[in-house]
Amino acid sequence: MASPRSRRKKPKPWGLILVAAVVIAVAAFLIYSAIGKKAAATRYVTEQVTRGTLSVAVAGNGSVVSADSAAVDPGVSGTVTELDVSLGSKVKKGEVLFVIDNPDLDASVVRARGSYQQAESSLAKAAQQRTQARQQRKSSVAQAKVAYLQAKASTARAKQSLNTARDADPADPLSVQAAKASYDAAVIAQKSSKTAYRQAEDNAEQNYSAAAKSYNAAATARTSARLDYKNASDDADKRTVTAPISGYVTTLSVRNGDQIGGNSSATRASSSGSTTNSGTTASTPIVISDLSELQAQVQIAETDRPKVKSGQKVEMTFDAVPDLTLTGKVTEIDAVGTASQSVVTYGVTVSFDIQDKRLSPGMTSSASIVTKVDTDVLLVPNAAIKTDSSGGTYVQVLDAPTGVPRDVTVETGPASDTQTEIKSGLTGNESVVTQTIAPGATGSTAGSSGSRGGFGMMGGGGFRGRGN
């Protein structure tokens, strides 16, 4: 039989379990508190200040165009016939593109030629009359002059006879009277011949002047008739439409049987498209482009116009050829902007340094025009630049020992899309804050802020100092 001691039950370890639970709970609390404090701390994303080259660029969008293209419009109306080219056809300068059927042009040539021949005949007749008037002026005036000179000589002789009669000793009154009568008659005859001489000069001059005016009028009429004849002949010749340059047909808006108008003549074009049409058309029938030399026409904002100059380097990309990047330079800038929906843009022509066969006129292009390049300068990310309430610019520098950022006033220079030049305020050995993650923020919800003087900045966007 067991003793009473052996029958006593062993105590259960509830107390030990309770103690252990308390210890674990305290430890968990301490760990959680430590983690919580760590999680509650503000975190900073930084980047090192660097020294390098800053390129500032202006963006533009446009399309690829041919450097040399021609819009072909014959300038006469009629029916399109013998069209033997299609969109994309390669043509040579002087090659016949199509012919215009218009019989009225032949009738115009016949009428104009007849008018011109008649004007030629009238001019010849007027020239003959002018020659006759010139000869008559010479002969009639000469005759009148001879008669006047003879009358003048007769007067001199009569005066001499009168003086001789008066000087005779003794003087014969009858002889003096007769000599005096002869002298008086000679004077009257001289005056009459002088008047006739002057009248002959006036009449001859008037006749010649009238003949000369008739000749000038006939010459003017002949010139006008000749110009009309030439224009009619030129219009008739325009019915055979030829290529003004060698290249490819990049626009074709007519087909055989179409009626075209004659509102314009062949002109140079700065760009080209690709369209087809039929029926009666007032658009340019054909555009020929030389695809051996392509360039780009892009539009820039009016605020960027003062920054862009001829000769600046350009980097071009193309939607149709995403793996292609070409360099080039600015060759031309529009002097006058174009307004569309209250937005003003300026056209810029960019020549390519090399030609790529994958490009064609009309392809969309994007340009990055380098307007300024600064070398060996301090650079910080744009996100590091901040402004205070007074408009001052500063960055936050994170000191390694304290882990707390401090505000440093800086002077900024030009800025690209990603970096800003620092002219003063930094040495280049600093790490600047680009993002401030607030306590409790995680992942994509983490924000950043920076403020001084009561002005807060979210996202580290800050002020972008632009020096150009």
CORLIN-V503749 format. One record per residue. N is the residue number from 0. RES is the residue in one letter. PHI is phi in degrees with one decimal (NA if undefined). Layout:
# CORLIN-V503749
N & RES & PHI
N & RES & PHI
This chain:
# CORLIN-V503749
0 & M & NA
1 & A & -71.6
2 & S & -78.6
3 & P & -61.4
4 & R & -64.8
5 & S & -72.5
6 & R & -83.6
7 & R & -70.5
8 & K & -75.5
9 & K & -76.2
10 & P & -61.9
11 & K & -80.5
12 & P & -84.7
13 & W & -64.2
14 & G & -65.3
15 & L & -64.0
16 & I & -63.8
17 & L & -63.9
18 & V & -61.5
19 & A & -62.0
20 & A & -63.0
21 & V & -62.9
22 & V & -61.9
23 & I & -62.3
24 & A & -62.6
25 & V & -64.0
26 & A & -62.8
27 & A & -62.8
28 & F & -64.3
29 & L & -64.5
30 & I & -63.8
31 & Y & -62.1
32 & S & -63.0
33 & A & -64.6
34 & I & -64.5
35 & G & -61.3
36 & K & -64.3
37 & K & -65.5
38 & A & -68.8
39 & A & -76.5
40 & A & -72.0
41 & T & -69.3
42 & R & -111.8
43 & Y & -128.6
44 & V & -98.4
45 & T & -124.8
46 & E & -138.2
47 & Q & -76.1
48 & V & -65.2
49 & T & -121.7
50 & R & -118.9
51 & G & -172.7
52 & T & -108.8
53 & L & -111.4
54 & S & -110.8
55 & V & -103.5
56 & A & -130.3
57 & V & -108.3
58 & A & -91.6
59 & G & -148.4
60 & N & -131.1
61 & G & -172.5
62 & S & -150.4
63 & V & -79.6
64 & V & -133.8
65 & S & -83.7
66 & A & -68.5
67 & D & -138.3
68 & S & -141.9
69 & A & -135.9
70 & A & -88.7
71 & V & -100.6
72 & D & -135.3
73 & P & -65.8
74 & G & 81.9
75 & V & -129.5
76 & S & -98.9
77 & G & 154.1
78 & T & -102.6
79 & V & -73.2
80 & T & -137.2
81 & E & 57.7
82 & L & -71.3
83 & D & -130.1
84 & V & -122.4
85 & S & -133.0
86 & L & -59.9
87 & G & 94.9
88 & S & -64.5
89 & K & -91.9
90 & V & -128.2
91 & K & -109.1
92 & K & -58.5
93 & G & 90.1
94 & E & -71.0
95 & V & -71.1
96 & L & -94.4
97 & F & -163.5
98 & V & -125.3
99 & I & -106.0
100 & D & -92.7
101 & N & -155.9
102 & P & -62.3
103 & D & -61.6
104 & L & -66.5
105 & D & -64.4
106 & A & -64.1
107 & S & -64.6
108 & V & -64.7
109 & V & -62.7
110 & R & -64.1
111 & A & -65.4
112 & R & -65.9
113 & G & -62.8
114 & S & -64.1
115 & Y & -68.1
116 & Q & -64.3
117 & Q & -64.9
118 & A & -65.1
119 & E & -63.3
120 & S & -65.2
121 & S & -63.5
122 & L & -67.0
123 & A & -62.6
124 & K & -65.3
125 & A & -64.8
126 & A & -64.9
127 & Q & -65.9
128 & Q & -64.9
129 & R & -66.6
130 & T & -65.0
131 & Q & -62.8
132 & A & -63.8
133 & R & -65.2
134 & Q & -67.4
135 & Q & -64.2
136 & R & -60.1
137 & K & -69.2
138 & S & -73.7
139 & S & -66.3
140 & V & -67.9
141 & A & -63.1
142 & Q & -63.4
143 & A & -63.7
144 & K & -68.5
145 & V & -61.6
146 & A & -62.0
147 & Y & -66.8
148 & L & -65.9
149 & Q & -65.0
150 & A & -63.8
151 & K & -66.1
152 & A & -66.7
153 & S & -61.9
154 & T & -63.0
155 & A & -64.6
156 & R & -66.3
157 & A & -64.2
158 & K & -68.3
159 & Q & -64.3
160 & S & -63.2
161 & L & -63.9
162 & N & -65.3
163 & T & -65.0
164 & A & -64.8
165 & R & -71.1
166 & D & -86.4
167 & A & -66.5
168 & D & -130.0
169 & P & -81.4
170 & A & -74.6
171 & D & -97.3
172 & P & -56.7
173 & L & -68.0
174 & S & -65.0
175 & V & -64.1
176 & Q & -63.9
177 & A & -67.3
178 & A & -63.6
179 & K & -65.9
180 & A & -66.1
181 & S & -65.2
182 & Y & -64.9
183 & D & -61.7
184 & A & -66.1
185 & A & -66.3
186 & V & -62.7
187 & I & -63.7
188 & A & -64.5
189 & Q & -65.8
190 & K & -61.8
191 & S & -65.8
192 & S & -69.4
193 & K & -65.3
194 & T & -63.0
195 & A & -65.3
196 & Y & -63.2
197 & R & -65.1
198 & Q & -65.7
199 & A & -63.0
200 & E & -62.0
201 & D & -63.8
202 & N & -64.4
203 & A & -65.1
204 & E & -66.7
205 & Q & -64.1
206 & N & -63.8
207 & Y & -69.1
208 & S & -62.5
209 & A & -64.1
210 & A & -65.9
211 & A & -65.7
212 & K & -62.9
213 & S & -61.7
214 & Y & -65.8
215 & N & -62.3
216 & A & -64.0
217 & A & -66.2
218 & A & -65.9
219 & T & -63.8
220 & A & -63.7
221 & R & -66.0
222 & T & -62.1
223 & S & -63.3
224 & A & -65.8
225 & R & -66.3
226 & L & -65.0
227 & D & -62.0
228 & Y & -64.6
229 & K & -64.0
230 & N & -62.5
231 & A & -63.8
232 & S & -66.7
233 & D & -63.1
234 & D & -62.3
235 & A & -65.2
236 & D & -68.7
237 & K & -67.7
238 & R & -65.2
239 & T & -97.3
240 & V & -93.5
241 & T & -117.5
242 & A & -77.5
243 & P & -76.4
244 & I & -140.6
245 & S & -87.5
246 & G & 164.6
247 & Y & -120.5
248 & V & -75.5
249 & T & -105.7
250 & T & -138.3
251 & L & -141.1
252 & S & -118.1
253 & V & -134.2
254 & R & -146.1
255 & N & -56.2
256 & G & 98.3
257 & D & -71.0
258 & Q & -97.8
259 & I & -118.7
260 & G & -91.3
261 & G & -128.2
262 & N & -89.3
263 & S & -148.7
264 & S & -117.2
265 & A & -60.6
266 & T & -132.8
267 & R & -77.6
268 & A & -119.0
269 & S & -97.0
270 & S & -149.7
271 & S & -145.4
272 & G & -133.4
273 & S & -141.1
274 & T & -137.5
275 & T & -130.8
276 & N & -159.7
277 & S & -148.8
278 & G & 84.0
279 & T & -71.5
280 & T & -137.2
281 & A & -111.2
282 & S & -85.1
283 & T & -63.7
284 & P & -61.9
285 & I & -142.5
286 & V & -121.1
287 & I & -110.5
288 & S & -122.9
289 & D & -86.5
290 & L & -82.6
291 & S & -74.4
292 & E & -138.1
293 & L & -105.2
294 & Q & -147.5
295 & A & -124.0
296 & Q & -113.7
297 & V & -122.5
298 & Q & -109.6
299 & I & -121.2
300 & A & -69.8
301 & E & -63.4
302 & T & -68.9
303 & D & -91.5
304 & R & -57.2
305 & P & -64.4
306 & K & -85.1
307 & V & -92.6
308 & K & -136.4
309 & S & -61.8
310 & G & 94.4
311 & Q & -68.5
312 & K & -73.0
313 & V & -136.5
314 & E & -114.9
315 & M & -114.8
316 & T & -125.7
317 & F & -137.7
318 & D & -62.9
319 & A & -74.6
320 & V & -129.4
321 & P & -62.6
322 & D & -90.3
323 & L & -107.8
324 & T & -130.3
325 & L & -114.9
326 & T & -102.6
327 & G & -165.4
328 & K & -148.2
329 & V & -74.3
330 & T & -113.3
331 & E & -157.2
332 & I & -132.1
333 & D & -61.2
334 & A & -79.7
335 & V & -123.2
336 & G & -78.1
337 & T & -116.1
338 & A & -98.8
339 & S & -142.1
340 & Q & 54.3
341 & S & 67.2
342 & V & -109.5
343 & V & -102.9
344 & T & -128.7
345 & Y & -121.9
346 & G & -83.0
347 & V & -127.3
348 & T & -97.4
349 & V & -121.2
350 & S & -92.7
351 & F & -86.5
352 & D & -69.5
353 & I & -134.6
354 & Q & -100.8
355 & D & -121.7
356 & K & -67.8
357 & R & -77.2
358 & L & -87.5
359 & S & -140.4
360 & P & -56.7
361 & G & 98.3
362 & M & -67.6
363 & T & -69.1
364 & S & -135.3
365 & S & -122.9
366 & A & -119.8
367 & S & -121.3
368 & I & -93.0
369 & V & -77.3
370 & T & -100.2
371 & K & -157.5
372 & V & -133.0
373 & D & -113.0
374 & T & -105.7
375 & D & 53.1
376 & V & -124.0
377 & L & -77.1
378 & L & -128.5
379 & V & -131.5
380 & P & -61.7
381 & N & -57.7
382 & A & -66.0
383 & A & -83.3
384 & I & -82.0
385 & K & -133.2
386 & T & -128.7
387 & D & -99.7
388 & S & -66.7
389 & S & -92.2
390 & G & 91.6
391 & G & -71.8
392 & T & -107.2
393 & Y & -151.0
394 & V & -126.8
395 & Q & -106.1
396 & V & -102.0
397 & L & -96.4
398 & D & -82.2
399 & A & -61.2
400 & P & -63.2
401 & T & -90.7
402 & G & 72.1
403 & V & -114.8
404 & P & -73.3
405 & R & -125.1
406 & D & -80.4
407 & V & -127.5
408 & T & -70.6
409 & V & -133.0
410 & E & -107.9
411 & T & -96.1
412 & G & -116.8
413 & P & -62.8
414 & A & -136.4
415 & S & -96.1
416 & D & -70.4
417 & T & -124.5
418 & Q & -131.0
419 & T & -125.3
420 & E & -79.2
421 & I & -106.0
422 & K & -85.3
423 & S & -157.5
424 & G & 113.6
425 & L & -127.9
426 & T & -103.1
427 & G & 108.7
428 & N & -100.3
429 & E & -91.4
430 & S & -110.6
431 & V & -104.5
432 & V & -80.7
433 & T & -107.8
434 & Q & -154.9
435 & T & -112.0
436 & I & -99.5
437 & A & -70.1
438 & P & -55.8
439 & G & 86.0
440 & A & -83.1
441 & T & -137.8
442 & G & 55.8
443 & S & -71.8
444 & T & -87.6
445 & A & -68.6
446 & G & -106.8
447 & S & -141.2
448 & S & -149.3
449 & G & -156.4
450 & S & -150.3
451 & R & -154.8
452 & G & 70.6
453 & G & 85.1
454 & F & -114.1
455 & G & -97.8
456 & M & -122.4
457 & M & -102.0
458 & G & 80.5
459 & G & 67.9
460 & G & -64.6
461 & G & 64.1
462 & F & -95.7
463 & R & -102.4
464 & G & -75.1
465 & R & -116.8
466 & G & -100.4
467 & N & -134.5
